Amino acid sequence: MPTSDPGTAYARWDVVVVPFPYADRLAEKRRPALVISNSRLAALGLVWVAMITSAENKGWDCDVDMVDPAATGLTALSVVRPAKIACIDTSRILRRIGSLDVATADAVGTALDAFLS
C-alpha cells in the first residue's frame, strides 16, 4: 500500500485519505478522514482522525455537515462523524486532499468536546 512521504506534516483540520479501521471488526476501508489532533501528537508520528462519510449516511446526532466540498477535496456532500475516531501512524496516510473551513472546524471541535468533557 502506498504511503505518504515520512517528512510530510499534517495539520489539525486537514482532510486526508487513510485506511480507516472498522469499529466492529478487524478490517479497514480506505476513506477520507479529518485530522483532529495537533502538532504535539504529530511529532510522535501519529495523528487522531475522525471518520468522514457520505451525507447520505447521515443519521447520528453528532454528525457535522461539511458545507464546502471543493475546499475539502471531496467530490460529494459529506459529514464528519466525531463519534468514530482512530489513531493512525502518519506513514499510513495515503494523501492530503484538502482542509476544513473555520466554521465547520469549530462545529467539529464542539462535537468532540461533548464526548471528552
Phi and psi restraints in degrees (range 20) as a CNS / XPLOR table:
assign (resid 1 and name C) (resid 2 and name N)
       (resid 2 and name CA) (resid 2 and name C) 1.0 -66.1 20.0 2
assign (resid 2 and name N) (resid 2 and name CA)
       (resid 2 and name C) (resid 3 and name N) 1.0 146.4 20.0 2
assign (resid 2 and name C) (resid 3 and name N)
       (resid 3 and name CA) (resid 3 and name C) 1.0 -128.3 20.0 2
assign (resid 3 and name N) (resid 3 and name CA)
       (resid 3 and name C) (resid 4 and name N) 1.0 167.9 20.0 2
assign (resid 3 and name C) (resid 4 and name N)
       (resid 4 and name CA) (resid 4 and name C) 1.0 -73.9 20.0 2
assign (resid 4 and name N) (resid 4 and name CA)
       (resid 4 and name C) (resid 5 and name N) 1.0 163.1 20.0 2
assign (resid 4 and name C) (resid 5 and name N)
       (resid 5 and name CA) (resid 5 and name C) 1.0 -62.6 20.0 2
assign (resid 5 and name N) (resid 5 and name CA)
       (resid 5 and name C) (resid 6 and name N) 1.0 128.8 20.0 2
assign (resid 5 and name C) (resid 6 and name N)
       (resid 6 and name CA) (resid 6 and name C) 1.0 -59.9 20.0 2
assign (resid 6 and name N) (resid 6 and name CA)
       (resid 6 and name C) (resid 7 and name N) 1.0 -20.0 20.0 2
assign (resid 6 and name C) (resid 7 and name N)
       (resid 7 and name CA) (resid 7 and name C) 1.0 -86.7 20.0 2
assign (resid 7 and name N) (resid 7 and name CA)
       (resid 7 and name C) (resid 8 and name N) 1.0 -4.6 20.0 2
assign (resid 7 and name C) (resid 8 and name N)
       (resid 8 and name CA) (resid 8 and name C) 1.0 -70.2 20.0 2
assign (resid 8 and name N) (resid 8 and name CA)
       (resid 8 and name C) (resid 9 and name N) 1.0 132.1 20.0 2
assign (resid 8 and name C) (resid 9 and name N)
       (resid 9 and name CA) (resid 9 and name C) 1.0 -99.7 20.0 2
assign (resid 9 and name N) (resid 9 and name CA)
       (resid 9 and name C) (resid 10 and name N) 1.0 137.8 20.0 2
assign (resid 9 and name C) (resid 10 and name N)
       (resid 10 and name CA) (resid 10 and name C) 1.0 -116.3 20.0 2
assign (resid 10 and name N) (resid 10 and name CA)
       (resid 10 and name C) (resid 11 and name N) 1.0 138.3 20.0 2
assign (resid 10 and name C) (resid 11 and name N)
       (resid 11 and name CA) (resid 11 and name C) 1.0 -111.3 20.0 2
assign (resid 11 and name N) (resid 11 and name CA)
       (resid 11 and name C) (resid 12 and name N) 1.0 157.6 20.0 2
assign (resid 11 and name C) (resid 12 and name N)
       (resid 12 and name CA) (resid 12 and name C) 1.0 -56.4 20.0 2
assign (resid 12 and name N) (resid 12 and name CA)
       (resid 12 and name C) (resid 13 and name N) 1.0 136.6 20.0 2
assign (resid 12 and name C) (resid 13 and name N)
       (resid 13 and name CA) (resid 13 and name C) 1.0 80.5 20.0 2
assign (resid 13 and name N) (resid 13 and name CA)
       (resid 13 and name C) (resid 14 and name N) 1.0 8.2 20.0 2
assign (resid 13 and name C) (resid 14 and name N)
       (resid 14 and name CA) (resid 14 and name C) 1.0 -71.6 20.0 2
assign (resid 14 and name N) (resid 14 and name CA)
       (resid 14 and name C) (resid 15 and name N) 1.0 142.5 20.0 2
assign (resid 14 and name C) (resid 15 and name N)
       (resid 15 and name CA) (resid 15 and name C) 1.0 -98.1 20.0 2
assign (resid 15 and name N) (resid 15 and name CA)
       (resid 15 and name C) (resid 16 and name N) 1.0 124.8 20.0 2
assign (resid 15 and name C) (resid 16 and name N)
       (resid 16 and name CA) (resid 16 and name C) 1.0 -129.4 20.0 2
assign (resid 16 and name N) (resid 16 and name CA)
       (resid 16 and name C) (resid 17 and name N) 1.0 165.5 20.0 2
assign (resid 16 and name C) (resid 17 and name N)
       (resid 17 and name CA) (resid 17 and name C) 1.0 -109.5 20.0 2
assign (resid 17 and name N) (resid 17 and name CA)
       (resid 17 and name C) (resid 18 and name N) 1.0 127.6 20.0 2
assign (resid 17 and name C) (resid 18 and name N)
       (resid 18 and name CA) (resid 18 and name C) 1.0 -141.4 20.0 2
assign (resid 18 and name N) (resid 18 and name CA)
       (resid 18 and name C) (resid 19 and name N) 1.0 161.1 20.0 2
assign (resid 18 and name C) (resid 19 and name N)
       (resid 19 and name CA) (resid 19 and name C) 1.0 -79.1 20.0 2
assign (resid 19 and name N) (resid 19 and name CA)
       (resid 19 and name C) (resid 20 and name N) 1.0 100.8 20.0 2
assign (resid 19 and name C) (resid 20 and name N)
       (resid 20 and name CA) (resid 20 and name C) 1.0 -91.1 20.0 2
assign (resid 20 and name N) (resid 20 and name CA)
       (resid 20 and name C) (resid 21 and name N) 1.0 129.1 20.0 2
assign (resid 20 and name C) (resid 21 and name N)
       (resid 21 and name CA) (resid 21 and name C) 1.0 -74.0 20.0 2
assign (resid 21 and name N) (resid 21 and name CA)
       (resid 21 and name C) (resid 22 and name N) 1.0 143.9 20.0 2
assign (resid 21 and name C) (resid 22 and name N)
       (resid 22 and name CA) (resid 22 and name C) 1.0 -72.3 20.0 2
assign (resid 22 and name N) (resid 22 and name CA)
       (resid 22 and name C) (resid 23 and name N) 1.0 150.7 20.0 2
assign (resid 22 and name C) (resid 23 and name N)
       (resid 23 and name CA) (resid 23 and name C) 1.0 -81.5 20.0 2
assign (resid 23 and name N) (resid 23 and name CA)
       (resid 23 and name C) (resid 24 and name N) 1.0 -24.5 20.0 2
assign (resid 23 and name C) (resid 24 and name N)
       (resid 24 and name CA) (resid 24 and name C) 1.0 -109.4 20.0 2
assign (resid 24 and name N) (resid 24 and name CA)
       (resid 24 and name C) (resid 25 and name N) 1.0 4.4 20.0 2
assign (resid 24 and name C) (resid 25 and name N)
       (resid 25 and name CA) (resid 25 and name C) 1.0 -161.2 20.0 2
assign (resid 25 and name N) (resid 25 and name CA)
       (resid 25 and name C) (resid 26 and name N) 1.0 163.8 20.0 2
assign (resid 25 and name C) (resid 26 and name N)
       (resid 26 and name CA) (resid 26 and name C) 1.0 -85.7 20.0 2
assign (resid 26 and name N) (resid 26 and name CA)
       (resid 26 and name C) (resid 27 and name N) 1.0 77.5 20.0 2
assign (resid 26 and name C) (resid 27 and name N)
       (resid 27 and name CA) (resid 27 and name C) 1.0 -155.3 20.0 2
assign (resid 27 and name N) (resid 27 and name CA)
       (resid 27 and name C) (resid 28 and name N) 1.0 167.8 20.0 2
assign (resid 27 and name C) (resid 28 and name N)
       (resid 28 and name CA) (resid 28 and name C) 1.0 -144.4 20.0 2
assign (resid 28 and name N) (resid 28 and name CA)
       (resid 28 and name C) (resid 29 and name N) 1.0 160.9 20.0 2
assign (resid 28 and name C) (resid 29 and name N)
       (resid 29 and name CA) (resid 29 and name C) 1.0 -133.7 20.0 2
assign (resid 29 and name N) (resid 29 and name CA)
       (resid 29 and name C) (resid 30 and name N) 1.0 134.6 20.0 2
assign (resid 29 and name C) (resid 30 and name N)
       (resid 30 and name CA) (resid 30 and name C) 1.0 -70.3 20.0 2
assign (resid 30 and name N) (resid 30 and name CA)
       (resid 30 and name C) (resid 31 and name N) 1.0 123.4 20.0 2
assign (resid 30 and name C) (resid 31 and name N)
       (resid 31 and name CA) (resid 31 and name C) 1.0 -158.4 20.0 2
assign (resid 31 and name N) (resid 31 and name CA)
       (resid 31 and name C) (resid 32 and name N) 1.0 164.7 20.0 2
assign (resid 31 and name C) (resid 32 and name N)
       (resid 32 and name CA) (resid 32 and name C) 1.0 -72.9 20.0 2
assign (resid 32 and name N) (resid 32 and name CA)
       (resid 32 and name C) (resid 33 and name N) 1.0 150.6 20.0 2
assign (resid 32 and name C) (resid 33 and name N)
       (resid 33 and name CA) (resid 33 and name C) 1.0 -148.2 20.0 2
assign (resid 33 and name N) (resid 33 and name CA)
       (resid 33 and name C) (resid 34 and name N) 1.0 160.4 20.0 2
assign (resid 33 and name C) (resid 34 and name N)
       (resid 34 and name CA) (resid 34 and name C) 1.0 -108.8 20.0 2
assign (resid 34 and name N) (resid 34 and name CA)
       (resid 34 and name C) (resid 35 and name N) 1.0 125.2 20.0 2
assign (resid 34 and name C) (resid 35 and name N)
       (resid 35 and name CA) (resid 35 and name C) 1.0 -70.3 20.0 2
assign (resid 35 and name N) (resid 35 and name CA)
       (resid 35 and name C) (resid 36 and name N) 1.0 121.8 20.0 2
assign (resid 35 and name C) (resid 36 and name N)
       (resid 36 and name CA) (resid 36 and name C) 1.0 -114.2 20.0 2
assign (resid 36 and name N) (resid 36 and name CA)
       (resid 36 and name C) (resid 37 and name N) 1.0 -5.7 20.0 2
assign (resid 36 and name C) (resid 37 and name N)
       (resid 37 and name CA) (resid 37 and name C) 1.0 -94.0 20.0 2
assign (resid 37 and name N) (resid 37 and name CA)
       (resid 37 and name C) (resid 38 and name N) 1.0 169.7 20.0 2
assign (resid 37 and name C) (resid 38 and name N)
       (resid 38 and name CA) (resid 38 and name C) 1.0 -104.6 20.0 2
assign (resid 38 and name N) (resid 38 and name CA)
       (resid 38 and name C) (resid 39 and name N) 1.0 -173.4 20.0 2
assign (resid 38 and name C) (resid 39 and name N)
       (resid 39 and name CA) (resid 39 and name C) 1.0 -66.9 20.0 2
assign (resid 39 and name N) (resid 39 and name CA)
       (resid 39 and name C) (resid 40 and name N) 1.0 -22.5 20.0 2
assign (resid 39 and name C) (resid 40 and name N)
       (resid 40 and name CA) (resid 40 and name C) 1.0 -62.4 20.0 2
assign (resid 40 and name N) (resid 40 and name CA)
       (resid 40 and name C) (resid 41 and name N) 1.0 -43.2 20.0 2
assign (resid 40 and name C) (resid 41 and name N)
       (resid 41 and name CA) (resid 41 and name C) 1.0 -72.8 20.0 2
assign (resid 41 and name N) (resid 41 and name CA)
       (resid 41 and name C) (resid 42 and name N) 1.0 -37.5 20.0 2
assign (resid 41 and name C) (resid 42 and name N)
       (resid 42 and name CA) (resid 42 and name C) 1.0 -60.5 20.0 2
assign (resid 42 and name N) (resid 42 and name CA)
       (resid 42 and name C) (resid 43 and name N) 1.0 -31.3 20.0 2
assign (resid 42 and name C) (resid 43 and name N)
       (resid 43 and name CA) (resid 43 and name C) 1.0 -63.2 20.0 2
assign (resid 43 and name N) (resid 43 and name CA)
       (resid 43 and name C) (resid 44 and name N) 1.0 -21.6 20.0 2
assign (resid 43 and name C) (resid 44 and name N)
       (resid 44 and name CA) (resid 44 and name C) 1.0 -90.8 20.0 2
assign (resid 44 and name N) (resid 44 and name CA)
       (resid 44 and name C) (resid 45 and name N) 1.0 0.7 20.0 2
assign (resid 44 and name C) (resid 45 and name N)
       (resid 45 and name CA) (resid 45 and name C) 1.0 83.1 20.0 2
assign (resid 45 and name N) (resid 45 and name CA)
       (resid 45 and name C) (resid 46 and name N) 1.0 19.6 20.0 2
assign (resid 45 and name C) (resid 46 and name N)
       (resid 46 and name CA) (resid 46 and name C) 1.0 -127.7 20.0 2
assign (resid 46 and name N) (resid 46 and name CA)
       (resid 46 and name C) (resid 47 and name N) 1.0 155.3 20.0 2
assign (resid 46 and name C) (resid 47 and name N)
       (resid 47 and name CA) (resid 47 and name C) 1.0 -138.4 20.0 2
assign (resid 47 and name N) (resid 47 and name CA)
       (resid 47 and name C) (resid 48 and name N) 1.0 148.9 20.0 2
assign (resid 47 and name C) (resid 48 and name N)
       (resid 48 and name CA) (resid 48 and name C) 1.0 -95.9 20.0 2
assign (resid 48 and name N) (resid 48 and name CA)
       (resid 48 and name C) (resid 49 and name N) 1.0 133.5 20.0 2
assign (resid 48 and name C) (resid 49 and name N)
       (resid 49 and name CA) (resid 49 and name C) 1.0 -127.7 20.0 2
assign (resid 49 and name N) (resid 49 and name CA)
       (resid 49 and name C) (resid 50 and name N) 1.0 146.2 20.0 2
assign (resid 49 and name C) (resid 50 and name N)
       (resid 50 and name CA) (resid 50 and name C) 1.0 -104.4 20.0 2
assign (resid 50 and name N) (resid 50 and name CA)
       (resid 50 and name C) (resid 51 and name N) 1.0 143.9 20.0 2
assign (resid 50 and name C) (resid 51 and name N)
       (resid 51 and name CA) (resid 51 and name C) 1.0 -66.2 20.0 2
assign (resid 51 and name N) (resid 51 and name CA)
       (resid 51 and name C) (resid 52 and name N) 1.0 141.4 20.0 2
assign (resid 51 and name C) (resid 52 and name N)
       (resid 52 and name CA) (resid 52 and name C) 1.0 -115.4 20.0 2
assign (resid 52 and name N) (resid 52 and name CA)
       (resid 52 and name C) (resid 53 and name N) 1.0 134.0 20.0 2
assign (resid 52 and name C) (resid 53 and name N)
       (resid 53 and name CA) (resid 53 and name C) 1.0 -136.6 20.0 2
assign (resid 53 and name N) (resid 53 and name CA)
       (resid 53 and name C) (resid 54 and name N) 1.0 166.1 20.0 2
assign (resid 53 and name C) (resid 54 and name N)
       (resid 54 and name CA) (resid 54 and name C) 1.0 -60.9 20.0 2
assign (resid 54 and name N) (resid 54 and name CA)
       (resid 54 and name C) (resid 55 and name N) 1.0 143.8 20.0 2
assign (resid 54 and name C) (resid 55 and name N)
       (resid 55 and name CA) (resid 55 and name C) 1.0 -60.5 20.0 2
assign (resid 55 and name N) (resid 55 and name CA)
       (resid 55 and name C) (resid 56 and name N) 1.0 -22.8 20.0 2
assign (resid 55 and name C) (resid 56 and name N)
       (resid 56 and name CA) (resid 56 and name C) 1.0 -63.7 20.0 2
assign (resid 56 and name N) (resid 56 and name CA)
       (resid 56 and name C) (resid 57 and name N) 1.0 -24.8 20.0 2
assign (resid 56 and name C) (resid 57 and name N)
       (resid 57 and name CA) (resid 57 and name C) 1.0 -90.2 20.0 2
assign (resid 57 and name N) (resid 57 and name CA)
       (resid 57 and name C) (resid 58 and name N) 1.0 4.0 20.0 2
assign (resid 57 and name C) (resid 58 and name N)
       (resid 58 and name CA) (resid 58 and name C) 1.0 -59.2 20.0 2
assign (resid 58 and name N) (resid 58 and name CA)
       (resid 58 and name C) (resid 59 and name N) 1.0 144.6 20.0 2
assign (resid 58 and name C) (resid 59 and name N)
       (resid 59 and name CA) (resid 59 and name C) 1.0 172.9 20.0 2
assign (resid 59 and name N) (resid 59 and name CA)
       (resid 59 and name C) (resid 60 and name N) 1.0 -11.9 20.0 2
assign (resid 59 and name C) (resid 60 and name N)
       (resid 60 and name CA) (resid 60 and name C) 1.0 -92.4 20.0 2
assign (resid 60 and name N) (resid 60 and name CA)
       (resid 60 and name C) (resid 61 and name N) 1.0 137.4 20.0 2
assign (resid 60 and name C) (resid 61 and name N)
       (resid 61 and name CA) (resid 61 and name C) 1.0 -65.9 20.0 2
assign (resid 61 and name N) (resid 61 and name CA)
       (resid 61 and name C) (resid 62 and name N) 1.0 -15.2 20.0 2
assign (resid 61 and name C) (resid 62 and name N)
       (resid 62 and name CA) (resid 62 and name C) 1.0 -91.4 20.0 2
assign (resid 62 and name N) (resid 62 and name CA)
       (resid 62 and name C) (resid 63 and name N) 1.0 -7.6 20.0 2
assign (resid 62 and name C) (resid 63 and name N)
       (resid 63 and name CA) (resid 63 and name C) 1.0 -59.4 20.0 2
assign (resid 63 and name N) (resid 63 and name CA)
       (resid 63 and name C) (resid 64 and name N) 1.0 141.9 20.0 2
assign (resid 63 and name C) (resid 64 and name N)
       (resid 64 and name CA) (resid 64 and name C) 1.0 -118.8 20.0 2
assign (resid 64 and name N) (resid 64 and name CA)
       (resid 64 and name C) (resid 65 and name N) 1.0 123.0 20.0 2
assign (resid 64 and name C) (resid 65 and name N)
       (resid 65 and name CA) (resid 65 and name C) 1.0 -65.5 20.0 2
assign (resid 65 and name N) (resid 65 and name CA)
       (resid 65 and name C) (resid 66 and name N) 1.0 137.5 20.0 2
assign (resid 65 and name C) (resid 66 and name N)
       (resid 66 and name CA) (resid 66 and name C) 1.0 -99.3 20.0 2
assign (resid 66 and name N) (resid 66 and name CA)
       (resid 66 and name C) (resid 67 and name N) 1.0 108.7 20.0 2
assign (resid 66 and name C) (resid 67 and name N)
       (resid 67 and name CA) (resid 67 and name C) 1.0 -88.3 20.0 2
assign (resid 67 and name N) (resid 67 and name CA)
       (resid 67 and name C) (resid 68 and name N) 1.0 -11.9 20.0 2
assign (resid 67 and name C) (resid 68 and name N)
       (resid 68 and name CA) (resid 68 and name C) 1.0 -126.2 20.0 2
assign (resid 68 and name N) (resid 68 and name CA)
       (resid 68 and name C) (resid 69 and name N) 1.0 79.5 20.0 2
assign (resid 68 and name C) (resid 69 and name N)
       (resid 69 and name CA) (resid 69 and name C) 1.0 -57.5 20.0 2
assign (resid 69 and name N) (resid 69 and name CA)
       (resid 69 and name C) (resid 70 and name N) 1.0 -33.2 20.0 2
assign (resid 69 and name C) (resid 70 and name N)
       (resid 70 and name CA) (resid 70 and name C) 1.0 -62.5 20.0 2
assign (resid 70 and name N) (resid 70 and name CA)
       (resid 70 and name C) (resid 71 and name N) 1.0 -43.4 20.0 2
assign (resid 70 and name C) (resid 71 and name N)
       (resid 71 and name CA) (resid 71 and name C) 1.0 -69.8 20.0 2
assign (resid 71 and name N) (resid 71 and name CA)
       (resid 71 and name C) (resid 72 and name N) 1.0 -31.2 20.0 2
assign (resid 71 and name C) (resid 72 and name N)
       (resid 72 and name CA) (resid 72 and name C) 1.0 -81.4 20.0 2
assign (resid 72 and name N) (resid 72 and name CA)
       (resid 72 and name C) (resid 73 and name N) 1.0 -15.9 20.0 2
assign (resid 72 and name C) (resid 73 and name N)
       (resid 73 and name CA) (resid 73 and name C) 1.0 84.8 20.0 2
assign (resid 73 and name N) (resid 73 and name CA)
       (resid 73 and name C) (resid 74 and name N) 1.0 6.0 20.0 2
assign (resid 73 and name C) (resid 74 and name N)
       (resid 74 and name CA) (resid 74 and name C) 1.0 -89.7 20.0 2
assign (resid 74 and name N) (resid 74 and name CA)
       (resid 74 and name C) (resid 75 and name N) 1.0 152.6 20.0 2
assign (resid 74 and name C) (resid 75 and name N)
       (resid 75 and name CA) (resid 75 and name C) 1.0 -98.3 20.0 2
assign (resid 75 and name N) (resid 75 and name CA)
       (resid 75 and name C) (resid 76 and name N) 1.0 -8.4 20.0 2
assign (resid 75 and name C) (resid 76 and name N)
       (resid 76 and name CA) (resid 76 and name C) 1.0 -137.0 20.0 2
assign (resid 76 and name N) (resid 76 and name CA)
       (resid 76 and name C) (resid 77 and name N) 1.0 157.6 20.0 2
assign (resid 76 and name C) (resid 77 and name N)
       (resid 77 and name CA) (resid 77 and name C) 1.0 -60.6 20.0 2
assign (resid 77 and name N) (resid 77 and name CA)
       (resid 77 and name C) (resid 78 and name N) 1.0 134.4 20.0 2
assign (resid 77 and name C) (resid 78 and name N)
       (resid 78 and name CA) (resid 78 and name C) 1.0 -139.1 20.0 2
assign (resid 78 and name N) (resid 78 and name CA)
       (resid 78 and name C) (resid 79 and name N) 1.0 169.0 20.0 2
assign (resid 78 and name C) (resid 79 and name N)
       (resid 79 and name CA) (resid 79 and name C) 1.0 -130.7 20.0 2
assign (resid 79 and name N) (resid 79 and name CA)
       (resid 79 and name C) (resid 80 and name N) 1.0 149.9 20.0 2
assign (resid 79 and name C) (resid 80 and name N)
       (resid 80 and name CA) (resid 80 and name C) 1.0 -89.8 20.0 2
assign (resid 80 and name N) (resid 80 and name CA)
       (resid 80 and name C) (resid 81 and name N) 1.0 134.5 20.0 2
assign (resid 80 and name C) (resid 81 and name N)
       (resid 81 and name CA) (resid 81 and name C) 1.0 -111.1 20.0 2
assign (resid 81 and name N) (resid 81 and name CA)
       (resid 81 and name C) (resid 82 and name N) 1.0 88.0 20.0 2
assign (resid 81 and name C) (resid 82 and name N)
       (resid 82 and name CA) (resid 82 and name C) 1.0 -64.3 20.0 2
assign (resid 82 and name N) (resid 82 and name CA)
       (resid 82 and name C) (resid 83 and name N) 1.0 -14.3 20.0 2
assign (resid 82 and name C) (resid 83 and name N)
       (resid 83 and name CA) (resid 83 and name C) 1.0 -73.5 20.0 2
assign (resid 83 and name N) (resid 83 and name CA)
       (resid 83 and name C) (resid 84 and name N) 1.0 -16.8 20.0 2
assign (resid 83 and name C) (resid 84 and name N)
       (resid 84 and name CA) (resid 84 and name C) 1.0 -116.0 20.0 2
assign (resid 84 and name N) (resid 84 and name CA)
       (resid 84 and name C) (resid 85 and name N) 1.0 102.9 20.0 2
assign (resid 84 and name C) (resid 85 and name N)
       (resid 85 and name CA) (resid 85 and name C) 1.0 -122.6 20.0 2
assign (resid 85 and name N) (resid 85 and name CA)
       (resid 85 and name C) (resid 86 and name N) 1.0 157.8 20.0 2
assign (resid 85 and name C) (resid 86 and name N)
       (resid 86 and name CA) (resid 86 and name C) 1.0 -142.2 20.0 2
assign (resid 86 and name N) (resid 86 and name CA)
       (resid 86 and name C) (resid 87 and name N) 1.0 154.3 20.0 2
assign (resid 86 and name C) (resid 87 and name N)
       (resid 87 and name CA) (resid 87 and name C) 1.0 -101.3 20.0 2
assign (resid 87 and name N) (resid 87 and name CA)
       (resid 87 and name C) (resid 88 and name N) 1.0 120.7 20.0 2
assign (resid 87 and name C) (resid 88 and name N)
       (resid 88 and name CA) (resid 88 and name C) 1.0 -123.1 20.0 2
assign (resid 88 and name N) (resid 88 and name CA)
       (resid 88 and name C) (resid 89 and name N) 1.0 134.8 20.0 2
assign (resid 88 and name C) (resid 89 and name N)
       (resid 89 and name CA) (resid 89 and name C) 1.0 -66.3 20.0 2
assign (resid 89 and name N) (resid 89 and name CA)
       (resid 89 and name C) (resid 90 and name N) 1.0 135.6 20.0 2
assign (resid 89 and name C) (resid 90 and name N)
       (resid 90 and name CA) (resid 90 and name C) 1.0 -60.5 20.0 2
assign (resid 90 and name N) (resid 90 and name CA)
       (resid 90 and name C) (resid 91 and name N) 1.0 -23.8 20.0 2
assign (resid 90 and name C) (resid 91 and name N)
       (resid 91 and name CA) (resid 91 and name C) 1.0 -68.1 20.0 2
assign (resid 91 and name N) (resid 91 and name CA)
       (resid 91 and name C) (resid 92 and name N) 1.0 -14.9 20.0 2
assign (resid 91 and name C) (resid 92 and name N)
       (resid 92 and name CA) (resid 92 and name C) 1.0 -91.3 20.0 2
assign (resid 92 and name N) (resid 92 and name CA)
       (resid 92 and name C) (resid 93 and name N) 1.0 -6.6 20.0 2
assign (resid 92 and name C) (resid 93 and name N)
       (resid 93 and name CA) (resid 93 and name C) 1.0 -71.3 20.0 2
assign (resid 93 and name N) (resid 93 and name CA)
       (resid 93 and name C) (resid 94 and name N) 1.0 125.5 20.0 2
assign (resid 93 and name C) (resid 94 and name N)
       (resid 94 and name CA) (resid 94 and name C) 1.0 -78.4 20.0 2
assign (resid 94 and name N) (resid 94 and name CA)
       (resid 94 and name C) (resid 95 and name N) 1.0 -40.7 20.0 2
assign (resid 94 and name C) (resid 95 and name N)
       (resid 95 and name CA) (resid 95 and name C) 1.0 -172.9 20.0 2
assign (resid 95 and name N) (resid 95 and name CA)
       (resid 95 and name C) (resid 96 and name N) 1.0 159.6 20.0 2
assign (resid 95 and name C) (resid 96 and name N)
       (resid 96 and name CA) (resid 96 and name C) 1.0 -95.0 20.0 2
assign (resid 96 and name N) (resid 96 and name CA)
       (resid 96 and name C) (resid 97 and name N) 1.0 133.2 20.0 2
assign (resid 96 and name C) (resid 97 and name N)
       (resid 97 and name CA) (resid 97 and name C) 1.0 -117.0 20.0 2
assign (resid 97 and name N) (resid 97 and name CA)
       (resid 97 and name C) (resid 98 and name N) 1.0 -12.1 20.0 2
assign (resid 97 and name C) (resid 98 and name N)
       (resid 98 and name CA) (resid 98 and name C) 1.0 174.0 20.0 2
assign (resid 98 and name N) (resid 98 and name CA)
       (resid 98 and name C) (resid 99 and name N) 1.0 -162.5 20.0 2
assign (resid 98 and name C) (resid 99 and name N)
       (resid 99 and name CA) (resid 99 and name C) 1.0 -150.1 20.0 2
assign (resid 99 and name N) (resid 99 and name CA)
       (resid 99 and name C) (resid 100 and name N) 1.0 165.4 20.0 2
assign (resid 99 and name C) (resid 100 and name N)
       (resid 100 and name CA) (resid 100 and name C) 1.0 -91.2 20.0 2
assign (resid 100 and name N) (resid 100 and name CA)
       (resid 100 and name C) (resid 101 and name N) 1.0 144.7 20.0 2
assign (resid 100 and name C) (resid 101 and name N)
       (resid 101 and name CA) (resid 101 and name C) 1.0 -72.6 20.0 2
assign (resid 101 and name N) (resid 101 and name CA)
       (resid 101 and name C) (resid 102 and name N) 1.0 161.5 20.0 2
assign (resid 101 and name C) (resid 102 and name N)
       (resid 102 and name CA) (resid 102 and name C) 1.0 -61.2 20.0 2
assign (resid 102 and name N) (resid 102 and name CA)
       (resid 102 and name C) (resid 103 and name N) 1.0 -44.7 20.0 2
assign (resid 102 and name C) (resid 103 and name N)
       (resid 103 and name CA) (resid 103 and name C) 1.0 -63.1 20.0 2
assign (resid 103 and name N) (resid 103 and name CA)
       (resid 103 and name C) (resid 104 and name N) 1.0 -43.3 20.0 2
assign (resid 103 and name C) (resid 104 and name N)
       (resid 104 and name CA) (resid 104 and name C) 1.0 -68.9 20.0 2
assign (resid 104 and name N) (resid 104 and name CA)
       (resid 104 and name C) (resid 105 and name N) 1.0 -38.2 20.0 2
assign (resid 104 and name C) (resid 105 and name N)
       (resid 105 and name CA) (resid 105 and name C) 1.0 -60.3 20.0 2
assign (resid 105 and name N) (resid 105 and name CA)
       (resid 105 and name C) (resid 106 and name N) 1.0 -41.8 20.0 2
assign (resid 105 and name C) (resid 106 and name N)
       (resid 106 and name CA) (resid 106 and name C) 1.0 -61.5 20.0 2
assign (resid 106 and name N) (resid 106 and name CA)
       (resid 106 and name C) (resid 107 and name N) 1.0 -41.6 20.0 2
assign (resid 106 and name C) (resid 107 and name N)
       (resid 107 and name CA) (resid 107 and name C) 1.0 -65.9 20.0 2
assign (resid 107 and name N) (resid 107 and name CA)
       (resid 107 and name C) (resid 108 and name N) 1.0 -39.9 20.0 2
assign (resid 107 and name C) (resid 108 and name N)
       (resid 108 and name CA) (resid 108 and name C) 1.0 -65.5 20.0 2
assign (resid 108 and name N) (resid 108 and name CA)
       (resid 108 and name C) (resid 109 and name N) 1.0 -42.8 20.0 2
assign (resid 108 and name C) (resid 109 and name N)
       (resid 109 and name CA) (resid 109 and name C) 1.0 -58.6 20.0 2
assign (resid 109 and name N) (resid 109 and name CA)
       (resid 109 and name C) (resid 110 and name N) 1.0 -41.9 20.0 2
assign (resid 109 and name C) (resid 110 and name N)
       (resid 110 and name CA) (resid 110 and name C) 1.0 -64.2 20.0 2
assign (resid 110 and name N) (resid 110 and name CA)
       (resid 110 and name C) (resid 111 and name N) 1.0 -42.7 20.0 2
assign (resid 110 and name C) (resid 111 and name N)
       (resid 111 and name CA) (resid 111 and name C) 1.0 -64.0 20.0 2
assign (resid 111 and name N) (resid 111 and name CA)
       (resid 111 and name C) (resid 112 and name N) 1.0 -40.2 20.0 2
assign (resid 111 and name C) (resid 112 and name N)
       (resid 112 and name CA) (resid 112 and name C) 1.0 -65.3 20.0 2
assign (resid 112 and name N) (resid 112 and name CA)
       (resid 112 and name C) (resid 113 and name N) 1.0 -42.5 20.0 2
assign (resid 112 and name C) (resid 113 and name N)
       (resid 113 and name CA) (resid 113 and name C) 1.0 -57.8 20.0 2
assign (resid 113 and name N) (resid 113 and name CA)
       (resid 113 and name C) (resid 114 and name N) 1.0 -35.2 20.0 2
assign (resid 113 and name C) (resid 114 and name N)
       (resid 114 and name CA) (resid 114 and name C) 1.0 -62.7 20.0 2
assign (resid 114 and name N) (resid 114 and name CA)
       (resid 114 and name C) (resid 115 and name N) 1.0 -28.8 20.0 2
assign (resid 114 and name C) (resid 115 and name N)
       (resid 115 and name CA) (resid 115 and name C) 1.0 -87.1 20.0 2
assign (resid 115 and name N) (resid 115 and name CA)
       (resid 115 and name C) (resid 116 and name N) 1.0 -21.3 20.0 2
assign (resid 115 and name C) (resid 116 and name N)
       (resid 116 and name CA) (resid 116 and name C) 1.0 -106.2 20.0 2
assign (resid 116 and name N) (resid 116 and name CA)
       (resid 116 and name C) (resid 117 and name N) 1.0 -9.4 20.0 2
